[in-house]
């Protein structure tokens, strides 16, 4: 599968079709036609299965995009728990993952605390 077909499968929501290319070394952070990482359209489409495949394939959830956000922040903003969990990944980094507190201008939802670092109320529960 070439890059164009890989991007088309992502945009088409075909999680099964992107698994083999990812295992064969396809770049999960490649840019689509819009210049954004291919994880962004999966998040925008609320496609947790494709987003999960990309993240498990190595996509960088913390990669900054031109508007200053990250795909992880883009997954939090619309409020889909399934997409957020998919983008967070199976091993989100535990205490090492930074807390998301501030939002860039233009994002509407209130900030969420992501990750329970040492000393946080969430870590003590």
SEMI-350019 format. One line per field, with one value per atom (N, C-alpha, C, O): residue number from 1; chain; atom name; x, y, z. Coordinates in Angstrom, 2 decimals, always signed. Layout:
! residues N
num [NUM, ...]
cadena [A, ...]
atomo [CA, ...]
X [X, ...]
Y [Y, ...]
Z [Z, ...]
! end
This chain:
! residues 125
num [1, 1, 1, 1, 2, 2, 2, 2, 3, 3, 3, 3, 4, 4, 4, 4, 5, 5, 5, 5, 6, 6, 6, 6, 7, 7, 7, 7, 8, 8, 8, 8, 9, 9, 9, 9, 10, 10, 10, 10, 11, 11, 11, 11, 12, 12, 12, 12, 13, 13, 13, 13, 14, 14, 14, 14, 15, 15, 15, 15, 16, 16, 16, 16, 17, 17, 17, 17, 18, 18, 18, 18, 19, 19, 19, 19, 20, 20, 20, 20, 21, 21, 21, 21, 22, 22, 22, 22, 23, 23, 23, 23, 24, 24, 24, 24, 25, 25, 25, 25, 26, 26, 26, 26, 27, 27, 27, 27, 28, 28, 28, 28, 29, 29, 29, 29, 30, 30, 30, 30, 31, 31, 31, 31, 32, 32, 32, 32, 33, 33, 33, 33, 34, 34, 34, 34, 35, 35, 35, 35, 36, 36, 36, 36, 37, 37, 37, 37, 38, 38, 38, 38, 39, 39, 39, 39, 40, 40, 40, 40, 41, 41, 41, 41, 42, 42, 42, 42, 43, 43, 43, 43, 44, 44, 44, 44, 45, 45, 45, 45, 46, 46, 46, 46, 47, 47, 47, 47, 48, 48, 48, 48, 49, 49, 49, 49, 50, 50, 50, 50, 51, 51, 51, 51, 52, 52, 52, 52, 53, 53, 53, 53, 54, 54, 54, 54, 55, 55, 55, 55, 56, 56, 56, 56, 57, 57, 57, 57, 58, 58, 58, 58, 59, 59, 59, 59, 60, 60, 60, 60, 61, 61, 61, 61, 62, 62, 62, 62, 63, 63, 63, 63, 64, 64, 64, 64, 65, 65, 65, 65, 66, 66, 66, 66, 67, 67, 67, 67, 68, 68, 68, 68, 69, 69, 69, 69, 70, 70, 70, 70, 71, 71, 71, 71, 72, 72, 72, 72, 73, 73, 73, 73, 74, 74, 74, 74, 75, 75, 75, 75, 76, 76, 76, 76, 77, 77, 77, 77, 78, 78, 78, 78, 79, 79, 79, 79, 80, 80, 80, 80, 81, 81, 81, 81, 82, 82, 82, 82, 83, 83, 83, 83, 84, 84, 84, 84, 85, 85, 85, 85, 86, 86, 86, 86, 87, 87, 87, 87, 88, 88, 88, 88, 89, 89, 89, 89, 90, 90, 90, 90, 91, 91, 91, 91, 92, 92, 92, 92, 93, 93, 93, 93, 94, 94, 94, 94, 95, 95, 95, 95, 96, 96, 96, 96, 97, 97, 97, 97, 98, 98, 98, 98, 99, 99, 99, 99, 100, 100, 100, 100, 101, 101, 101, 101, 102, 102, 102, 102, 103, 103, 103, 103, 104, 104, 104, 104, 105, 105, 105, 105, 106, 106, 106, 106, 107, 107, 107, 107, 108, 108, 108, 108, 109, 109, 109, 109, 110, 110, 110, 110, 111, 111, 111, 111, 112, 112, 112, 112, 113, 113, 113, 113, 114, 114, 114, 114, 115, 115, 115, 115, 116, 116, 116, 116, 117, 117, 117, 117, 118, 118, 118, 118, 119, 119, 119, 119, 120, 120, 120, 120, 121, 121, 121, 121, 122, 122, 122, 122, 123, 123, 123, 123, 124, 124, 124, 124, 125, 125, 125, 125]
cadena [A, A, A, A, A, A, A, A, A, A, A, A, A, A, A, A, A, A, A, A, A, A, A, A, A, A, A, A, A, A, A, A, A, A, A, A, A, A, A, A, A, A, A, A, A, A, A, A, A, A, A, A, A, A, A, A, A, A, A, A, A, A, A, A, A, A, A, A, A, A, A, A, A, A, A, A, A, A, A, A, A, A, A, A, A, A, A, A, A, A, A, A, A, A, A, A, A, A, A, A, A, A, A, A, A, A, A, A, A, A, A, A, A, A, A, A, A, A, A, A, A, A, A, A, A, A, A, A, A, A, A, A, A, A, A, A, A, A, A, A, A, A, A, A, A, A, A, A, A, A, A, A, A, A, A, A, A, A, A, A, A, A, A, A, A, A, A, A, A, A, A, A, A, A, A, A, A, A, A, A, A, A, A, A, A, A, A, A, A, A, A, A, A, A, A, A, A, A, A, A, A, A, A, A, A, A, A, A, A, A, A, A, A, A, A, A, A, A, A, A, A, A, A, A, A, A, A, A, A, A, A, A, A, A, A, A, A, A, A, A, A, A, A, A, A, A, A, A, A, A, A, A, A, A, A, A, A, A, A, A, A, A, A, A, A, A, A, A, A, A, A, A, A, A, A, A, A, A, A, A, A, A, A, A, A, A, A, A, A, A, A, A, A, A, A, A, A, A, A, A, A, A, A, A, A, A, A, A, A, A, A, A, A, A, A, A, A, A, A, A, A, A, A, A, A, A, A, A, A, A, A, A, A, A, A, A, A, A, A, A, A, A, A, A, A, A, A, A, A, A, A, A, A, A, A, A, A, A, A, A, A, A, A, A, A, A, A, A, A, A, A, A, A, A, A, A, A, A, A, A, A, A, A, A, A, A, A, A, A, A, A, A, A, A, A, A, A, A, A, A, A, A, A, A, A, A, A, A, A, A, A, A, A, A, A, A, A, A, A, A, A, A, A, A, A, A, A, A, A, A, A, A, A, A, A, A, A, A, A, A, A, A, A, A, A, A, A, A, A, A, A, A, A, A, A, A, A, A, A, A, A, A, A, A, A, A, A, A, A, A, A, A, A, A, A, A, A, A, A, A, A, A, A, A, A, A, A, A, A, A, A, A, A, A, A, A, A, A, A, A]
atomo [N, CA, C, O, N, CA, C, O, N, CA, C, O, N, CA, C, O, N, CA, C, O, N, CA, C, O, N, CA, C, O, N, CA, C, O, N, CA, C, O, N, CA, C, O, N, CA, C, O, N, CA, C, O, N, CA, C, O, N, CA, C, O, N, CA, C, O, N, CA, C, O, N, CA, C, O, N, CA, C, O, N, CA, C, O, N, CA, C, O, N, CA, C, O, N, CA, C, O, N, CA, C, O, N, CA, C, O, N, CA, C, O, N, CA, C, O, N, CA, C, O, N, CA, C, O, N, CA, C, O, N, CA, C, O, N, CA, C, O, N, CA, C, O, N, CA, C, O, N, CA, C, O, N, CA, C, O, N, CA, C, O, N, CA, C, O, N, CA, C, O, N, CA, C, O, N, CA, C, O, N, CA, C, O, N, CA, C, O, N, CA, C, O, N, CA, C, O, N, CA, C, O, N, CA, C, O, N, CA, C, O, N, CA, C, O, N, CA, C, O, N, CA, C, O, N, CA, C, O, N, CA, C, O, N, CA, C, O, N, CA, C, O, N, CA, C, O, N, CA, C, O, N, CA, C, O, N, CA, C, O, N, CA, C, O, N, CA, C, O, N, CA, C, O, N, CA, C, O, N, CA, C, O, N, CA, C, O, N, CA, C, O, N, CA, C, O, N, CA, C, O, N, CA, C, O, N, CA, C, O, N, CA, C, O, N, CA, C, O, N, CA, C, O, N, CA, C, O, N, CA, C, O, N, CA, C, O, N, CA, C, O, N, CA, C, O, N, CA, C, O, N, CA, C, O, N, CA, C, O, N, CA, C, O, N, CA, C, O, N, CA, C, O, N, CA, C, O, N, CA, C, O, N, CA, C, O, N, CA, C, O, N, CA, C, O, N, CA, C, O, N, CA, C, O, N, CA, C, O, N, CA, C, O, N, CA, C, O, N, CA, C, O, N, CA, C, O, N, CA, C, O, N, CA, C, O, N, CA, C, O, N, CA, C, O, N, CA, C, O, N, CA, C, O, N, CA, C, O, N, CA, C, O, N, CA, C, O, N, CA, C, O, N, CA, C, O, N, CA, C, O, N, CA, C, O, N, CA, C, O, N, CA, C, O, N, CA, C, O, N, CA, C, O, N, CA, C, O, N, CA, C, O, N, CA, C, O, N, CA, C, O, N, CA, C, O, N, CA, C, O, N, CA, C, O, N, CA, C, O, N, CA, C, O, N, CA, C, O, N, CA, C, O, N, CA, C, O, N, CA, C, O]
X [+0.85, +0.00, +0.89, +1.81, +0.62, +1.38, +0.85, -0.16, +1.56, +1.17, -0.25, -1.01, -0.61, -1.94, -3.03, -4.06, -2.81, -3.79, -3.88, -4.95, -2.72, -2.66, -3.48, -4.29, -3.27, -4.01, -5.49, -6.34, -5.82, -7.23, -7.89, -9.05, -7.17, -7.73, -7.97, -8.96, -7.07, -7.24, -8.48, -9.34, -8.57, -9.71, -11.01, -12.09, -10.92, -12.10, -12.50, -13.52, -11.71, -12.05, -11.78, -12.42, -10.83, -10.55, -9.36, -8.23, -9.63, -8.57, -7.85, -6.64, -8.58, -7.97, -6.95, -5.88, -7.29, -6.42, -5.14, -4.14, -5.13, -3.91, -2.97, -1.80, -3.45, -2.63, -1.39, -0.28, -1.56, -0.43, +0.62, +1.81, +0.23, +1.25, +2.01, +3.21, +1.30, +1.98, +2.99, +4.10, +2.60, +3.51, +4.70, +5.78, +4.49, +5.56, +6.42, +7.37, +6.10, +6.94, +6.38, +7.10, +5.09, +4.49, +4.59, +4.49, +4.77, +4.94, +3.59, +2.79, +3.33, +2.05, +1.93, +0.86, +3.03, +3.02, +3.06, +3.23, +2.91, +2.97, +1.87, +0.83, +2.13, +1.16, +0.19, +0.58, -1.06, -2.06, -2.03, -1.13, -3.01, -3.08, -3.16, -2.73, -3.73, -3.90, -2.66, -2.64, -1.62, -0.39, -0.40, +0.62, -1.53, -1.64, -1.28, -1.43, -0.80, -0.54, -1.83, -2.92, -1.69, -2.87, -3.71, -4.85, -3.17, -3.95, -5.04, -6.10, -4.81, -5.79, -7.13, -8.16, -7.17, -8.49, -9.21, -10.44, -8.47, -9.11, -9.77, -10.88, -9.08, -9.64, -10.86, -11.89, -10.74, -11.84, -13.07, -14.20, -12.86, -13.97, -14.49, -15.37, -13.95, -14.32, -14.10, -14.87, -13.03, -12.75, -11.73, -10.52, -12.23, -11.36, -10.55, -9.40, -11.11, -10.37, -9.16, -8.08, -9.34, -8.21, -7.21, -6.00, -7.69, -6.79, -5.98, -4.77, -6.63, -5.92, -4.86, -3.76, -5.17, -4.17, -2.97, -1.83, -3.23, -2.13, -1.26, -0.03, -1.89, -1.12, -0.33, +0.86, -0.96, -0.24, +0.86, +1.84, +0.69, +1.71, +2.83, +3.78, +2.72, +3.79, +3.50, +4.40, +2.26, +1.93, +2.20, +1.93, +2.71, +3.05, +1.84, +1.50, +1.20, +0.01, +0.35, -0.53, +1.58, +1.99, +2.64, +3.16, +2.61, +3.19, +2.36, +1.14, +3.03, +2.34, +1.97, +2.74, +0.77, +0.30, +0.30, +0.45, +0.12, +0.28, -0.54, -0.11, -1.70, -2.50, -2.04, -2.65, -0.97, -0.41, -0.96, -0.47, -1.98, -2.52, -1.73, -0.78, -2.16, -1.62, -2.81, -3.95, -2.54, -3.65, -4.30, -5.50, -3.54, -4.13, -5.11, -6.21, -4.74, -5.67, -6.89, -8.01, -6.68, -7.80, -8.74, -9.93, -8.21, -9.04, -9.83, -10.94, -9.28, -9.97, -11.09, -12.19, -10.85, -11.76, -13.19, -14.12, -13.43, -14.82, -15.55, -16.78, -14.83, -15.47, -15.81, -16.70, -15.15, -15.40, -14.44, -13.25, -14.93, -14.04, -13.34, -12.18, -14.04, -13.44, -12.27, -11.22, -12.43, -11.34, -10.20, -9.04, -10.51, -9.47, -8.65, -7.42, -9.33, -8.60, -7.75, -6.63, -8.27, -7.51, -6.26, -5.18, -6.38, -5.23, -4.25, -3.05, -4.76, -3.88, -3.02, -1.85, -3.57, -2.81, -2.90, -3.39, -2.42, -2.47, -1.53, -1.84, -0.40, +0.59, +0.88, +1.88, +0.02, +0.15, +1.31, +1.50, +2.09, +3.26, +3.09, +4.03, +1.94, +1.73, +2.13, +1.72, +2.94, +3.34, +4.21, +4.34, +4.81, +5.70, +4.92, +5.47, +3.64, +2.87, +2.53, +2.04, +2.79, +2.49, +0.98, +0.19, +0.60, -0.80, -1.15, -0.37, -2.33, -2.83, -3.70, -4.77, -3.26, -4.01, -4.50, -5.67, -3.65, -4.02, -4.40, -3.89, -5.26, -5.67, -5.27, -5.35, -4.85, -4.58, -5.88, -6.96, -5.78, -6.98, -7.79, -7.23, -9.09, -9.97, -10.53, -11.49, -9.96, -10.52, -11.54, -11.26, -12.73, -13.85, -13.93, -14.22, -13.68, -13.93, -12.98, -11.85, -13.41, -12.50, -11.36, -11.51, -10.22, -9.04, -9.28, -9.96, -8.73, -8.80, -7.42, -6.42, -7.36, -6.07, -5.84, -6.61, -4.80, -4.49, -3.29, -2.27, -3.40, -2.31, -2.36, -2.74, -1.99, -2.01, -0.59, -0.12, +0.09, +1.48, +1.55, +0.54, +2.74, +2.92, +2.46, +2.71, +1.79, +1.33, +0.01, -0.53, -0.54, -1.82, -2.94, -2.76, -4.09, -5.23, -5.65, -6.05, -5.56, -5.95, -5.03, -5.48, -3.75, -2.79, -2.99, -2.66, -3.52, -3.69, -4.96, -5.15, -5.84, -7.11, -6.94, -7.90]
Y [-1.18, +0.00, +1.24, +1.35, +2.15, +3.39, +4.42, +4.21, +5.55, +6.60, +7.11, +7.34, +7.30, +7.83, +6.86, +7.28, +5.57, +4.57, +4.49, +4.30, +4.62, +4.60, +5.76, +5.57, +6.96, +8.14, +7.97, +8.34, +7.43, +7.22, +6.22, +6.41, +5.19, +4.21, +4.86, +4.56, +5.74, +6.46, +7.34, +7.31, +8.13, +9.03, +8.26, +8.75, +7.06, +6.23, +5.43, +4.73, +5.52, +4.83, +3.33, +2.58, +2.90, +1.47, +1.07, +0.99, +0.83, +0.48, -0.80, -0.90, -1.77, -3.05, -2.83, -3.44, -1.95, -1.73, -1.00, -1.13, -0.23, +0.50, -0.30, +0.07, -1.38, -2.17, -2.75, -2.60, -3.41, -4.05, -3.02, -3.25, -1.90, -0.90, -0.37, -0.13, -0.17, +0.30, -0.74, -0.39, -2.00, -3.07, -3.19, -3.63, -2.79, -2.85, -1.59, -1.48, -0.63, +0.55, +1.84, +2.83, +1.87, +3.13, +4.16, +3.82, +5.40, +6.49, +6.92, +7.51, +6.64, +7.03, +8.54, +9.03, +9.27, +10.73, +11.47, +12.69, +10.74, +11.42, +12.46, +12.35, +13.45, +14.52, +14.12, +13.51, +14.47, +14.28, +15.43, +16.27, +15.46, +16.52, +17.91, +18.89, +18.00, +19.29, +19.73, +20.81, +18.89, +19.21, +18.79, +18.90, +18.31, +17.88, +16.40, +15.65, +15.97, +14.55, +13.75, +14.23, +12.55, +11.75, +11.37, +10.94, +11.51, +11.27, +12.33, +12.04, +13.54, +14.63, +14.32, +14.52, +13.86, +13.57, +12.42, +12.40, +11.46, +10.37, +10.92, +10.52, +11.84, +12.47, +13.32, +13.25, +14.10, +14.96, +14.15, +14.62, +12.95, +12.08, +11.22, +10.39, +11.42, +10.61, +9.12, +8.28, +8.82, +7.43, +6.84, +6.87, +6.31, +5.77, +4.57, +4.40, +3.74, +2.55, +2.94, +2.39, +3.87, +4.31, +5.09, +4.88, +5.97, +6.73, +5.78, +5.97, +4.76, +3.77, +3.02, +2.81, +2.62, +1.92, +2.82, +2.37, +4.09, +5.01, +5.22, +5.22, +5.40, +5.62, +4.37, +4.46, +3.21, +1.97, +1.72, +1.03, +2.29, +2.18, +3.20, +3.20, +4.08, +5.02, +6.48, +7.31, +6.84, +8.25, +9.06, +8.59, +10.25, +11.13, +11.99, +12.92, +11.66, +12.40, +13.82, +14.68, +14.06, +15.36, +16.25, +17.31, +15.85, +16.64, +17.90, +17.84, +19.03, +20.32, +20.47, +20.13, +21.00, +21.30, +22.81, +23.52, +23.33, +24.77, +25.69, +26.81, +25.25, +26.14, +26.12, +26.78, +25.37, +25.34, +24.23, +24.02, +23.52, +22.42, +21.15, +21.16, +20.07, +18.74, +17.84, +18.21, +16.67, +15.77, +15.31, +15.03, +15.22, +14.84, +15.91, +15.58, +17.18, +18.25, +18.24, +18.49, +17.96, +17.90, +16.74, +16.81, +15.69, +14.56, +14.87, +14.37, +15.70, +16.07, +17.06, +16.93, +18.03, +19.16, +18.76, +19.29, +17.84, +17.54, +16.70, +16.57, +16.12, +15.40, +13.95, +13.41, +13.30, +11.89, +11.04, +10.99, +10.38, +9.55, +8.45, +8.14, +7.86, +6.77, +7.27, +6.62, +8.41, +8.96, +9.40, +9.16, +10.04, +10.46, +9.27, +9.32, +8.19, +6.99, +6.40, +5.95, +6.40, +5.86, +6.68, +6.12, +8.00, +8.87, +8.85, +8.98, +8.68, +8.58, +7.33, +7.34, +6.25, +5.02, +4.09, +4.47, +2.87, +1.86, +2.17, +1.87, +2.78, +3.11, +4.59, +5.01, +5.40, +6.84, +7.48, +8.69, +6.72, +7.31, +7.51, +7.97, +7.19, +7.28, +8.62, +9.66, +8.59, +9.82, +10.71, +11.91, +10.14, +10.93, +11.84, +12.84, +11.51, +12.32, +13.65, +13.67, +14.76, +16.06, +16.27, +15.68, +17.09, +17.44, +18.49, +19.40, +18.36, +19.35, +20.30, +19.92, +21.54, +22.50, +23.68, +24.05, +24.27, +25.46, +25.07, +24.08, +25.82, +25.57, +26.76, +27.91, +26.47, +27.57, +28.32, +27.75, +29.59, +30.36, +29.64, +29.03, +29.70, +29.12, +27.76, +27.31, +27.10, +25.82, +26.10, +26.84, +25.52, +25.90, +25.14, +25.75, +23.85, +23.03, +23.40, +23.83, +23.24, +23.52, +22.52, +21.39, +22.93, +22.08, +20.86, +20.96, +19.75, +18.53, +18.23, +18.59, +17.58, +17.14, +15.75, +14.83, +15.59, +14.31, +13.72, +14.39, +12.47, +11.83, +12.17, +13.28, +11.23, +11.45, +11.36, +10.29, +12.46, +12.49, +12.34, +12.48, +12.07, +11.96, +13.20, +14.32, +13.01, +14.15, +14.73, +15.59, +14.27, +14.80, +14.08, +12.96, +14.72, +14.12, +12.84, +11.87, +12.82, +11.63, +10.47, +9.32, +10.73, +9.65, +9.06, +7.89, +9.85, +9.38, +8.57, +7.96, +8.54, +7.79, +6.36, +5.59]
Z [+0.00, +0.00, +0.00, +0.81, -0.91, -0.98, +0.00, +0.67, +0.07, +1.01, +0.75, +1.70, -0.52, -0.85, -0.40, +0.13, -0.61, -0.20, +1.33, +1.90, +1.99, +3.45, +4.02, +4.93, +3.49, +3.94, +3.62, +4.44, +2.46, +2.10, +3.06, +3.43, +3.46, +4.41, +5.77, +6.44, +6.18, +7.44, +7.35, +8.23, +6.29, +6.13, +5.94, +6.29, +5.40, +5.20, +6.42, +6.40, +7.49, +8.72, +8.71, +9.44, +7.88, +7.75, +8.62, +8.15, +9.91, +10.87, +10.48, +10.65, +9.95, +9.55, +8.42, +8.42, +7.48, +6.32, +6.68, +5.97, +7.77, +8.11, +9.00, +9.16, +9.58, +10.51, +9.82, +10.33, +8.68, +7.99, +7.55, +7.77, +6.94, +6.59, +7.80, +7.73, +8.91, +10.12, +10.60, +10.98, +10.58, +10.99, +10.04, +10.43, +8.78, +7.79, +7.79, +7.01, +8.66, +8.79, +8.24, +8.14, +7.86, +7.39, +8.51, +9.69, +8.14, +9.11, +9.68, +8.97, +10.97, +11.55, +11.79, +12.13, +11.60, +11.77, +10.43, +10.41, +9.33, +8.03, +7.93, +8.57, +7.11, +6.91, +5.79, +4.79, +5.99, +4.95, +3.97, +4.01, +3.08, +2.06, +2.67, +2.06, +3.87, +4.53, +5.32, +5.91, +5.32, +6.04, +7.50, +8.17, +8.00, +9.39, +9.50, +8.53, +10.67, +10.86, +10.62, +10.91, +10.08, +9.74, +10.96, +10.81, +12.15, +13.36, +13.52, +14.08, +13.04, +13.20, +12.54, +13.18, +11.28, +10.70, +11.40, +11.45, +11.93, +12.67, +13.93, +14.28, +14.61, +15.81, +15.42, +16.09, +14.37, +13.94, +13.53, +13.68, +13.03, +12.61, +13.76, +13.56, +14.97, +16.15, +15.89, +16.35, +15.15, +14.79, +15.76, +15.51, +16.87, +17.91, +17.43, +17.85, +16.56, +16.11, +15.25, +15.44, +14.32, +13.49, +14.34, +14.21, +15.21, +16.08, +16.94, +17.11, +17.49, +18.31, +17.54, +18.05, +16.31, +15.48, +15.21, +15.29, +14.90, +14.63, +15.86, +15.76, +17.01, +18.25, +18.60, +18.94, +18.53, +18.82, +17.79, +18.07, +16.59, +15.55, +15.70, +14.92, +16.71, +16.99, +16.75, +16.86, +16.41, +16.19, +17.47, +18.58, +17.29, +18.41, +18.77, +18.04, +19.89, +20.32, +20.77, +20.79, +21.11, +21.63, +20.58, +20.92, +19.34, +18.25, +18.05, +17.90, +18.05, +17.86, +16.39, +15.49, +16.17, +14.81, +14.66, +15.65, +13.44, +13.21, +14.12, +14.38, +14.60, +15.45, +16.91, +17.76, +17.22, +18.56, +19.44, +20.55, +18.96, +19.73, +19.43, +18.66, +20.06, +19.76, +19.44, +19.69, +18.89, +18.61, +19.91, +19.94, +20.99, +22.27, +22.74, +23.20, +22.65, +23.01, +22.10, +22.55, +20.81, +19.88, +20.22, +19.94, +20.81, +21.21, +22.47, +22.65, +23.36, +24.59, +24.31, +24.86, +23.46, +23.25, +22.90, +23.51, +21.95, +21.60, +22.64, +22.59, +23.58, +24.66, +24.38, +25.05, +23.44, +23.18, +24.01, +23.71, +25.06, +25.88, +25.08, +25.34, +24.12, +23.34, +22.50, +22.45, +21.85, +21.04, +21.94, +21.62, +23.06, +23.99, +24.47, +24.46, +24.88, +25.34, +24.22, +24.47, +23.00, +21.87, +21.61, +21.37, +21.66, +21.40, +22.57, +22.37, +23.77, +24.93, +24.82, +25.22, +24.30, +24.10, +25.30, +26.36, +25.10, +26.16, +27.30, +28.46, +27.00, +28.03, +27.95, +27.35, +28.56, +28.41, +29.13, +29.02, +29.86, +30.50, +31.99, +32.65, +32.55, +33.99, +34.55, +34.05, +35.60, +36.29, +35.42, +35.69, +34.38, +33.53, +32.57, +32.09, +32.29, +31.36, +32.02, +33.14, +31.33, +31.91, +32.04, +31.30, +32.98, +33.12, +32.09, +31.82, +31.50, +30.55, +31.35, +31.83, +31.48, +32.29, +31.47, +31.56, +30.68, +29.93, +28.51, +27.98, +27.91, +26.54, +25.68, +26.11, +24.47, +23.55, +23.23, +23.34, +22.85, +22.51, +21.44, +20.53, +21.56, +20.55, +20.93, +20.31, +21.94, +22.38, +23.46, +24.41, +23.33, +24.18, +25.50, +26.53, +25.49, +26.68, +27.80, +27.54, +29.06, +30.18, +30.18, +29.72, +30.69, +30.72, +31.61, +32.63, +31.21, +32.00, +32.54, +31.92, +33.67, +34.20, +33.64, +33.93, +32.85, +32.22, +32.94, +33.11, +33.36, +34.06, +35.53, +35.92, +36.32, +37.76, +38.27, +38.65, +38.27, +38.73, +40.23, +40.92, +40.74, +42.17, +42.87, +42.41, +43.99, +44.78, +44.34, +45.03, +43.21, +42.79, +43.52, +44.01, +43.61, +44.28, +43.57, +44.22, +42.24, +41.48, +41.76, +41.79, +41.97, +42.23, +43.61, +43.84, +44.54, +45.91, +46.08, +47.14, +45.09, +45.21, +44.85, +44.89]
! end
